[in-house]
């Protein structure tokens, strides 16, 4: 937006070329004002620096950069989480994973979130269930920094460990975890969606296993029995077309009570299974 003369907030909003809500959020973010301030002072002239900042944000958004990265935050389960390009942007689908964990996590139980990213899953559970012992792990130092900031901001008690899946340190003791939960990289490396929309800007190591999309899911399933208590649960988010494969993998590794939960669109999204230390009978696969 090249203007020799100063323009007002309202003029910038009307001519940004962005969706009205997105434009307003960028104004609120860059000027540190509220929606009410915009309504009351829409005719205020922007300074040259303010307009330059807004125009730069506008250009980045029009180029496809996710709004959450431009704003530095995303809402998840009714709370505001800091995000950066070091972590995936929390999505509504993952709220189903949190909901399932909250149902199956016993009082004063222990839960371990593997591949925590922004910490949205672990921190939400810690906030909703302050009685629980919550652990979270990630291999990325940058992601853990974001997650720890979110835990501090939301006053959530979470024990963070660094490392790949079950190698993370520190970690809970063997056979002490009631629920293992994970939203691991599950997009196949040749999936065209990796080159579309927001996914182009998100950390690829958090999106794809650089193989068929099942490598990380299999690793999380295979390692869970070492840490789960008897009758503990594993809960995994996965792609809409991976439900059958994840159920089969859980059955192969001795899990029972296996079922896949749909998202709001009716697509396979969350698969859960129960571990038993006793002699296994034929696993059930729904």
The 8 nearest C-alpha neighbors of each residue, nearest first, counted from 0:
[[1, 2, 54, 15, 14, 11, 50, 51],
 [2, 0, 3, 54, 4, 51, 50, 5],
 [3, 1, 4, 0, 5, 6, 50, 47],
 [2, 4, 5, 1, 6, 47, 0, 50],
 [3, 5, 2, 6, 1, 47, 44, 7],
 [6, 4, 44, 45, 3, 7, 2, 46],
 [7, 5, 44, 45, 10, 4, 8, 11],
 [8, 6, 44, 42, 10, 43, 9, 45],
 [7, 9, 41, 11, 10, 43, 42, 12],
 [10, 8, 41, 12, 7, 11, 42, 13],
 [11, 9, 7, 13, 12, 8, 14, 6],
 [10, 12, 8, 14, 9, 13, 15, 7],
 [13, 11, 9, 10, 15, 14, 22, 8],
 [12, 14, 10, 11, 15, 9, 16, 19],
 [13, 15, 11, 16, 12, 10, 0, 17],
 [16, 14, 17, 12, 11, 13, 22, 57],
 [15, 17, 14, 18, 13, 61, 57, 12],
 [18, 16, 15, 22, 19, 21, 61, 57],
 [17, 19, 21, 20, 22, 16, 15, 23],
 [18, 20, 22, 21, 17, 23, 12, 13],
 [21, 19, 23, 22, 18, 24, 17, 25],
 [22, 20, 24, 18, 23, 19, 25, 17],
 [21, 23, 19, 25, 20, 24, 17, 12],
 [22, 24, 26, 20, 25, 21, 19, 27],
 [25, 23, 27, 21, 26, 22, 28, 20],
 [24, 26, 28, 22, 23, 27, 29, 21],
 [27, 25, 23, 29, 24, 28, 30, 22],
 [26, 28, 32, 24, 31, 25, 30, 33],
 [29, 27, 25, 31, 26, 30, 24, 70],
 [28, 30, 26, 31, 27, 25, 53, 52],
 [29, 31, 32, 27, 28, 26, 49, 25],
 [32, 30, 28, 27, 29, 33, 26, 25],
 [33, 31, 27, 30, 36, 34, 28, 37],
 [34, 32, 36, 35, 27, 37, 31, 28],
 [33, 35, 37, 36, 38, 32, 27, 23],
 [34, 36, 38, 33, 37, 39, 32, 40],
 [37, 35, 33, 39, 34, 38, 40, 32],
 [38, 36, 41, 34, 40, 35, 39, 33],
 [39, 37, 35, 36, 41, 40, 34, 9],
 [38, 40, 36, 37, 41, 35, 42, 34],
 [41, 39, 37, 42, 43, 36, 38, 8],
 [40, 42, 9, 37, 8, 43, 38, 39],
 [43, 41, 7, 40, 8, 9, 44, 10],
 [44, 42, 7, 40, 41, 8, 45, 9],
 [43, 45, 7, 6, 5, 42, 8, 46],
 [46, 44, 7, 49, 50, 6, 5, 8],
 [45, 47, 49, 48, 50, 44, 5, 6],
 [46, 48, 50, 49, 51, 45, 5, 52],
 [49, 47, 51, 46, 50, 52, 45, 53],
 [50, 48, 46, 52, 51, 47, 45, 53],
 [51, 49, 53, 47, 52, 48, 45, 54],
 [50, 52, 48, 54, 49, 53, 47, 55],
 [53, 51, 49, 55, 50, 54, 48, 56],
 [52, 54, 50, 56, 55, 51, 57, 49],
 [53, 55, 57, 51, 56, 52, 50, 58],
 [54, 56, 58, 52, 57, 53, 51, 59],
 [57, 55, 53, 59, 54, 58, 60, 52],
 [56, 58, 54, 60, 55, 59, 53, 61],
 [57, 59, 61, 55, 56, 60, 54, 62],
 [60, 58, 62, 56, 57, 61, 64, 55],
 [61, 59, 64, 63, 57, 62, 58, 56],
 [60, 62, 58, 63, 59, 57, 64, 17],
 [63, 61, 59, 60, 64, 58, 57, 65],
 [64, 62, 60, 61, 65, 196, 59, 197],
 [63, 65, 60, 59, 62, 66, 200, 197],
 [66, 64, 67, 197, 68, 63, 60, 69],
 [65, 67, 69, 68, 70, 64, 60, 21],
 [68, 66, 70, 72, 65, 69, 73, 71],
 [69, 67, 71, 66, 70, 65, 83, 82],
 [70, 68, 66, 67, 71, 65, 56, 64],
 [69, 71, 67, 68, 72, 66, 28, 25],
 [72, 70, 68, 82, 69, 67, 81, 83],
 [71, 73, 81, 82, 67, 80, 70, 79],
 [74, 72, 80, 67, 79, 75, 81, 82],
 [73, 75, 79, 78, 80, 77, 76, 72],
 [74, 76, 78, 77, 79, 89, 73, 80],
 [77, 75, 78, 94, 74, 123, 91, 79],
 [76, 78, 75, 74, 79, 123, 80, 73],
 [79, 77, 75, 74, 76, 80, 123, 153],
 [78, 80, 74, 73, 75, 72, 81, 77],
 [81, 79, 72, 73, 74, 149, 82, 78],
 [80, 82, 72, 71, 149, 73, 79, 145],
 [83, 81, 72, 71, 80, 117, 86, 68],
 [82, 84, 85, 68, 86, 71, 81, 145],
 [83, 85, 86, 201, 202, 68, 82, 200],
 [86, 84, 83, 142, 141, 202, 87, 201],
 [87, 85, 116, 84, 142, 117, 83, 202],
 [86, 88, 201, 89, 116, 202, 205, 117],
 [87, 89, 90, 86, 82, 67, 73, 201],
 [90, 88, 87, 75, 119, 73, 91, 93],
 [89, 91, 92, 93, 88, 75, 94, 87],
 [90, 92, 94, 93, 89, 75, 95, 76],
 [93, 91, 94, 90, 95, 262, 268, 96],
 [92, 94, 96, 95, 91, 90, 97, 89],
 [93, 95, 97, 96, 91, 92, 98, 76],
 [96, 94, 98, 93, 97, 92, 99, 262],
 [97, 95, 93, 99, 94, 98, 100, 269],
 [96, 98, 94, 100, 95, 99, 120, 101],
 [99, 97, 95, 101, 96, 100, 94, 102],
 [98, 100, 102, 96, 101, 97, 95, 103],
 [101, 99, 97, 103, 102, 98, 104, 96],
 [100, 102, 98, 104, 99, 103, 97, 124],
 [101, 103, 99, 100, 104, 98, 105, 97],
 [102, 104, 100, 101, 105, 99, 232, 178],
 [103, 105, 101, 100, 102, 108, 178, 177],
 [106, 104, 108, 103, 107, 177, 102, 109],
 [105, 107, 108, 104, 130, 131, 128, 109],
 [108, 106, 131, 130, 105, 132, 109, 104],
 [107, 109, 105, 131, 106, 104, 177, 132],
 [108, 110, 132, 176, 177, 131, 133, 178],
 [109, 111, 178, 133, 176, 179, 177, 134],
 [112, 110, 134, 179, 135, 133, 180, 113],
 [111, 113, 135, 180, 181, 115, 121, 134],
 [114, 112, 181, 136, 115, 164, 135, 111],
 [115, 113, 137, 136, 116, 183, 181, 112],
 [114, 116, 118, 113, 137, 136, 112, 135],
 [117, 115, 142, 86, 118, 114, 87, 146],
 [118, 116, 146, 119, 145, 86, 142, 115],
 [119, 117, 146, 115, 116, 121, 120, 122],
 [118, 120, 122, 117, 121, 123, 89, 80],
 [121, 119, 123, 122, 118, 97, 124, 115],
 [122, 120, 124, 118, 123, 119, 112, 125],
 [121, 123, 125, 124, 119, 120, 118, 155],
 [124, 122, 126, 120, 125, 121, 119, 127],
 [123, 125, 127, 121, 122, 126, 128, 120],
 [126, 124, 122, 128, 129, 123, 127, 155],
 [127, 125, 123, 124, 128, 155, 129, 122],
 [126, 128, 124, 125, 123, 129, 101, 122],
 [127, 129, 125, 130, 126, 131, 124, 101],
 [128, 130, 125, 131, 126, 127, 156, 124],
 [129, 131, 107, 128, 106, 132, 108, 125],
 [132, 130, 107, 108, 129, 128, 109, 133],
 [131, 133, 109, 108, 110, 134, 107, 130],
 [132, 134, 110, 157, 109, 131, 111, 125],
 [135, 133, 111, 158, 157, 159, 110, 112],
 [134, 136, 112, 159, 111, 115, 113, 158],
 [137, 135, 160, 113, 161, 114, 159, 115],
 [136, 138, 114, 161, 139, 115, 162, 143],
 [137, 139, 162, 163, 161, 140, 136, 114],
 [140, 138, 142, 141, 137, 143, 161, 162],
 [141, 139, 143, 142, 144, 138, 161, 137],
 [140, 142, 144, 139, 143, 85, 145, 86],
 [143, 141, 116, 139, 145, 144, 140, 85],
 [144, 142, 146, 140, 145, 141, 147, 139],
 [143, 145, 141, 147, 142, 146, 148, 140],
 [144, 146, 148, 142, 143, 147, 117, 149],
 [147, 145, 117, 118, 143, 149, 148, 144],
 [146, 148, 150, 144, 149, 145, 143, 151],
 [149, 147, 145, 151, 146, 150, 152, 144],
 [150, 148, 152, 146, 147, 151, 153, 80],
 [151, 149, 155, 147, 153, 148, 152, 154],
 [150, 152, 154, 148, 149, 153, 147, 155],
 [153, 151, 149, 150, 154, 148, 155, 147],
 [152, 154, 150, 155, 151, 149, 126, 122],
 [155, 153, 151, 152, 150, 156, 126, 149],
 [156, 154, 150, 153, 125, 126, 122, 157],
 [155, 157, 125, 154, 158, 150, 133, 122],
 [158, 156, 133, 134, 155, 159, 122, 135],
 [159, 157, 134, 135, 133, 160, 156, 169],
 [160, 158, 135, 136, 134, 157, 161, 169],
 [159, 161, 136, 168, 169, 167, 170, 135],
 [162, 160, 167, 137, 138, 168, 136, 159],
 [167, 163, 161, 138, 166, 137, 164, 168],
 [162, 164, 138, 166, 167, 165, 137, 161],
 [163, 165, 166, 113, 167, 162, 219, 114],
 [166, 164, 167, 163, 222, 162, 170, 219],
 [165, 167, 163, 164, 162, 168, 170, 161],
 [162, 168, 166, 161, 160, 165, 163, 164],
 [169, 167, 160, 170, 161, 162, 166, 136],
 [168, 170, 160, 167, 171, 159, 161, 158],
 [169, 171, 168, 167, 160, 172, 134, 165],
 [172, 170, 173, 175, 169, 176, 134, 226],
 [171, 173, 175, 174, 170, 226, 176, 225],
 [172, 174, 226, 175, 225, 171, 227, 176],
 [175, 173, 226, 228, 227, 176, 225, 172],
 [174, 176, 228, 173, 172, 227, 226, 177],
 [177, 175, 227, 109, 228, 178, 110, 226],
 [176, 178, 231, 109, 228, 110, 227, 108],
 [179, 177, 110, 232, 233, 176, 231, 180],
 [180, 178, 233, 111, 110, 112, 234, 232],
 [181, 179, 234, 112, 233, 235, 111, 178],
 [182, 180, 113, 235, 112, 183, 114, 236],
 [181, 183, 236, 235, 114, 184, 237, 180],
 [182, 184, 181, 185, 114, 215, 216, 205],
 [185, 183, 206, 207, 205, 208, 186, 215],
 [186, 184, 212, 207, 183, 213, 237, 206],
 [185, 187, 207, 212, 206, 184, 188, 190],
 [188, 186, 212, 211, 190, 189, 210, 207],
 [187, 189, 209, 210, 190, 207, 186, 211],
 [188, 190, 187, 191, 193, 210, 211, 209],
 [191, 189, 187, 192, 188, 193, 186, 194],
 [190, 192, 193, 194, 189, 195, 188, 187],
 [191, 193, 195, 194, 190, 198, 196, 199],
 [194, 192, 198, 191, 195, 199, 190, 188],
 [195, 193, 199, 192, 191, 198, 196, 190],
 [194, 196, 192, 193, 199, 198, 197, 191],
 [197, 195, 198, 199, 63, 194, 192, 65],
 [196, 198, 199, 65, 200, 64, 195, 201],
 [199, 197, 201, 200, 193, 196, 195, 194],
 [200, 198, 194, 197, 195, 201, 193, 196],
 [199, 201, 198, 197, 64, 202, 84, 65],
 [200, 202, 198, 87, 199, 84, 203, 197],
 [203, 201, 204, 205, 85, 86, 84, 87],
 [202, 204, 206, 205, 207, 201, 198, 193],
 [205, 203, 206, 202, 207, 208, 184, 209],
 [204, 206, 184, 203, 202, 207, 87, 183],
 [207, 205, 184, 203, 204, 186, 185, 202],
 [208, 206, 184, 186, 209, 185, 204, 187],
 [207, 209, 210, 184, 212, 214, 215, 185],
 [210, 208, 188, 207, 187, 211, 212, 204],
 [209, 211, 208, 188, 187, 212, 214, 207],
 [210, 212, 187, 213, 188, 214, 209, 208],
 [213, 211, 187, 185, 186, 208, 210, 214],
 [212, 214, 216, 211, 215, 217, 185, 208],
 [215, 213, 217, 216, 212, 208, 218, 211],
 [216, 214, 218, 217, 213, 183, 219, 184],
 [215, 217, 213, 219, 218, 214, 220, 183],
 [218, 216, 220, 214, 215, 219, 213, 221],
 [219, 217, 215, 221, 220, 216, 222, 214],
 [218, 220, 216, 217, 222, 221, 223, 215],
 [221, 219, 217, 218, 223, 222, 216, 249],
 [222, 220, 218, 219, 223, 217, 252, 224],
 [223, 221, 219, 220, 224, 225, 218, 165],
 [222, 224, 225, 220, 226, 221, 227, 219],
 [225, 223, 227, 226, 222, 274, 221, 174],
 [226, 224, 223, 173, 222, 174, 227, 228],
 [225, 227, 174, 173, 224, 223, 176, 175],
 [228, 226, 174, 176, 224, 231, 177, 175],
 [229, 227, 174, 231, 175, 176, 177, 230],
 [228, 230, 275, 276, 231, 274, 227, 174],
 [231, 229, 275, 274, 273, 228, 232, 276],
 [232, 230, 177, 228, 274, 227, 229, 273],
 [233, 231, 273, 178, 272, 274, 177, 179],
 [232, 234, 179, 272, 271, 178, 180, 273],
 [235, 233, 271, 180, 270, 179, 181, 232],
 [236, 234, 181, 270, 269, 180, 182, 237],
 [235, 237, 269, 182, 268, 181, 96, 270],
 [238, 236, 268, 185, 269, 241, 235, 239],
 [237, 239, 241, 240, 268, 185, 186, 267],
 [238, 240, 267, 266, 268, 241, 237, 242],
 [241, 239, 238, 242, 267, 243, 266, 237],
 [242, 240, 238, 244, 243, 239, 245, 237],
 [243, 241, 245, 244, 267, 240, 246, 259],
 [242, 244, 246, 245, 241, 247, 240, 259],
 [243, 245, 247, 241, 246, 242, 248, 213],
 [246, 244, 248, 242, 247, 243, 241, 249],
 [247, 245, 243, 249, 248, 244, 242, 250],
 [248, 246, 250, 244, 245, 249, 251, 243],
 [247, 249, 251, 245, 250, 246, 244, 252],
 [250, 248, 246, 252, 254, 251, 247, 245],
 [249, 251, 247, 253, 254, 252, 248, 282],
 [252, 250, 248, 249, 253, 247, 254, 282],
 [253, 251, 249, 250, 254, 248, 221, 220],
 [254, 252, 250, 251, 249, 255, 279, 282],
 [253, 255, 274, 250, 249, 273, 272, 252],
 [254, 256, 282, 273, 257, 272, 283, 274],
 [257, 255, 272, 283, 273, 258, 282, 284],
 [258, 256, 272, 284, 255, 271, 283, 285],
 [257, 259, 285, 271, 270, 284, 256, 260],
 [260, 258, 270, 269, 267, 271, 242, 261],
 [259, 261, 269, 270, 267, 268, 258, 262],
 [262, 260, 267, 266, 265, 268, 259, 269],
 [261, 263, 265, 264, 266, 268, 92, 267],
 [264, 262, 265, 261, 266, 92, 95, 91],
 [265, 263, 262, 266, 261, 267, 92, 268],
 [264, 266, 261, 262, 263, 267, 268, 260],
 [267, 265, 261, 239, 262, 264, 268, 263],
 [268, 266, 261, 239, 242, 260, 259, 269],
 [267, 269, 261, 237, 236, 239, 262, 266],
 [270, 268, 236, 260, 235, 259, 237, 96],
 [271, 269, 259, 235, 258, 234, 260, 236],
 [270, 272, 234, 233, 257, 258, 235, 259],
 [271, 273, 257, 256, 233, 254, 255, 232],
 [274, 272, 232, 255, 254, 256, 231, 230],
 [273, 275, 254, 230, 231, 232, 229, 255],
 [276, 274, 229, 230, 277, 273, 279, 254],
 [275, 277, 229, 278, 274, 230, 228, 279],
 [278, 276, 275, 279, 229, 274, 280, 230],
 [277, 279, 280, 276, 275, 253, 281, 274],
 [280, 278, 277, 281, 253, 275, 282, 276],
 [279, 281, 282, 278, 255, 253, 283, 277],
 [280, 282, 283, 279, 255, 250, 253, 254],
 [283, 281, 255, 250, 280, 254, 284, 253],
 [282, 284, 255, 256, 257, 285, 281, 250],
 [285, 283, 257, 246, 258, 282, 256, 250],
 [284, 258, 257, 283, 259, 246, 256, 243]]
